[in-house]
Amino acid sequence: MERGREVGSLSLADVRGAEVDVGGRRHVVDVLGGGARFEEGGGGRTLLRIEITAEVDGVRRDYIMTFGSYGRNNAAVGFAVARADAPGGREADAERLSALIKALTGGPRIRRMKDGTIIIECGREHLEGFMHYAELADAIAKWLEETGRQQGAG
């Protein structure tokens, strides 16, 4: 993802044949489409759900990441969980999801829980990267405004 791009200046579907390295392996990412919407979370919190349909290494799937405000700084953090029922299992799904995010915005943080759950975590820098895509920009800007965060703050 190039720095200095304007908000809403790119299209998700333009990401075709992007090659990224994750876990020492090269992955090929083709994004088919996507969008974003609001959802009511626990405690009345407004969440931002980003859904992206992509084919990574020939496996087509709908990937969902949910952003919320967390911690005493009210930081914007996004989470996605690798699915055990995905082709190749949880580890393969985590690699494909990481490759997708890396192709769009930069590498995410991967957390492995004691129970085997793998959580992909994104921060404010990823949210700002997602804003470069026309399909996501308006919803992200509106969510930031509604949750009391200004663009560029974090």
Backbone torsions as a table, in degrees:
resi	resn	phi	psi	omega
1	MET	NA	121.7	-178.8
2	GLU	-78.0	140.1	175.6
3	ARG	-76.0	156.5	175.0
4	GLY	85.5	2.8	177.4
5	ARG	-73.2	152.9	179.2
6	GLU	-81.8	152.6	176.8
7	VAL	-60.3	131.1	177.7
8	GLY	73.7	13.6	-174.2
9	SER	-86.3	-11.8	-177.8
10	LEU	-115.6	164.9	174.7
11	SER	-120.1	137.5	179.0
12	LEU	-56.5	-41.3	-176.3
13	ALA	-66.6	-13.4	176.8
14	ASP	-76.9	-11.6	179.1
15	VAL	-83.2	97.0	-176.8
16	ARG	-131.4	129.6	176.8
17	GLY	67.6	21.0	178.7
18	ALA	-68.7	127.4	179.6
19	GLU	-105.4	124.6	179.2
20	VAL	-133.4	151.6	176.9
21	ASP	-100.6	127.9	175.3
22	VAL	-138.7	129.1	177.9
23	GLY	61.9	30.0	179.3
24	GLY	78.6	5.8	179.2
25	ARG	-121.5	148.5	177.6
26	ARG	-89.8	133.8	179.4
27	HIS	-123.9	144.9	178.0
28	VAL	-108.5	126.3	-174.5
29	VAL	-115.8	127.9	171.1
30	ASP	-123.7	118.2	178.6
31	VAL	-92.9	131.0	-177.8
32	LEU	-98.2	-25.7	179.8
33	GLY	166.0	-177.2	179.1
34	GLY	172.3	179.0	179.8
35	GLY	-171.3	179.3	-179.9
36	ALA	-142.2	148.8	178.6
37	ARG	-150.4	165.5	178.3
38	PHE	-93.7	154.2	178.8
39	GLU	-147.8	144.2	177.7
40	GLU	-82.4	125.4	179.8
41	GLY	-104.2	-174.2	178.1
42	GLY	-61.5	142.3	178.5
43	GLY	70.7	20.8	178.5
44	GLY	76.2	9.7	-179.2
45	ARG	-72.5	137.2	176.1
46	THR	-88.9	123.5	-179.6
47	LEU	-106.6	153.5	175.4
48	LEU	-110.4	120.4	-180.0
49	ARG	-107.0	118.7	177.6
50	ILE	-104.4	124.9	180.0
51	GLU	-118.7	127.9	-179.4
52	ILE	-130.7	127.6	174.9
53	THR	-95.5	124.8	-176.7
54	ALA	-147.3	159.0	172.7
55	GLU	-115.4	116.9	180.0
56	VAL	-119.0	120.1	-177.2
57	ASP	54.5	37.6	176.8
58	GLY	83.0	-1.3	179.2
59	VAL	-102.6	115.0	179.7
60	ARG	-90.3	132.2	-179.1
61	ARG	-157.1	156.2	171.9
62	ASP	-92.9	120.7	-179.8
63	TYR	-105.0	134.2	-177.3
64	ILE	-123.4	131.2	176.0
65	MET	-127.3	134.1	-178.6
66	THR	-115.1	123.5	178.0
67	PHE	-101.6	140.4	175.2
68	GLY	-144.6	176.9	176.7
69	SER	-104.7	128.9	-172.3
70	TYR	-135.3	154.7	174.7
71	GLY	79.8	174.1	-177.2
72	ARG	-70.3	-19.0	176.8
73	ASN	-89.1	-1.0	179.7
74	ASN	57.9	39.7	-176.0
75	ALA	-71.7	142.3	176.2
76	ALA	-79.1	119.2	-179.9
77	VAL	-133.6	137.0	178.7
78	GLY	-112.9	141.8	179.7
79	PHE	-128.5	144.7	170.6
80	ALA	-140.9	145.7	-178.2
81	VAL	-112.6	129.5	176.6
82	ALA	-69.2	137.2	-174.7
83	ARG	-95.7	134.4	179.4
84	ALA	-71.2	-26.9	-177.5
85	ASP	-87.1	3.8	178.1
86	ALA	-75.6	154.8	177.7
87	PRO	-54.6	127.9	-179.3
88	GLY	87.2	-5.5	177.4
89	GLY	88.0	-174.2	-173.8
90	ARG	-61.9	-45.7	-178.9
91	GLU	-61.5	-45.4	-180.0
92	ALA	-64.9	-39.5	179.0
93	ASP	-65.1	-40.4	178.6
94	ALA	-62.2	-41.0	178.6
95	GLU	-65.4	-42.9	179.7
96	ARG	-65.2	-43.4	179.0
97	LEU	-63.6	-41.7	177.0
98	SER	-62.5	-40.3	178.7
99	ALA	-63.9	-41.4	178.4
100	LEU	-60.9	-50.0	-178.8
101	ILE	-63.4	-40.9	179.3
102	LYS	-63.1	-39.7	179.2
103	ALA	-65.4	-32.3	-176.8
104	LEU	-89.1	-40.6	-169.4
105	THR	-139.0	-13.5	-173.9
106	GLY	120.6	160.9	-173.8
107	GLY	-64.1	133.1	177.4
108	PRO	-86.8	173.2	173.6
109	ARG	-91.0	137.5	179.0
110	ILE	-113.5	125.9	179.8
111	ARG	-118.2	126.5	177.2
112	ARG	-103.4	120.6	-177.4
113	MET	-88.8	160.9	-179.1
114	LYS	-61.1	-30.1	-178.4
115	ASP	-82.6	3.9	178.7
116	GLY	96.8	-11.2	178.1
117	THR	-65.2	139.0	176.3
118	ILE	-115.7	121.6	-178.3
119	ILE	-110.6	129.3	175.1
120	ILE	-97.3	124.8	-175.3
121	GLU	-119.2	133.7	178.0
122	CYS	-122.8	150.2	179.8
123	GLY	-110.7	-166.2	-178.1
124	ARG	-58.0	-37.5	-178.6
125	GLU	-62.7	-33.3	177.4
126	HIS	-71.8	-41.9	178.3
127	LEU	-59.4	-42.7	177.3
128	GLU	-64.9	-35.7	176.0
129	GLY	-65.1	-41.1	178.2
130	PHE	-63.2	-27.1	-179.3
131	MET	-67.0	-14.7	177.9
132	HIS	-72.7	-15.2	-177.1
133	TYR	-95.9	125.9	-174.5
134	ALA	-55.5	-36.9	-177.0
135	GLU	-66.9	-20.0	-174.6
136	LEU	-113.3	-23.4	-168.8
137	ALA	-56.7	-49.3	-176.1
138	ASP	-63.4	-45.4	-178.9
139	ALA	-64.2	-40.2	179.5
140	ILE	-65.2	-45.8	179.8
141	ALA	-60.7	-42.5	179.8
142	LYS	-65.7	-40.9	179.3
143	TRP	-64.0	-44.3	178.2
144	LEU	-60.2	-41.0	179.2
145	GLU	-66.9	-45.9	-177.6
146	GLU	-68.5	-29.1	-179.0
147	THR	-93.2	6.9	173.1
148	GLY	83.1	13.2	177.5
149	ARG	-104.1	141.0	177.3
150	GLN	-96.6	151.0	174.3
151	GLN	-61.1	135.5	-179.3
152	GLY	91.4	-12.9	175.3
153	ALA	-97.9	162.6	179.1
154	GLY	-175.0	NA	NA
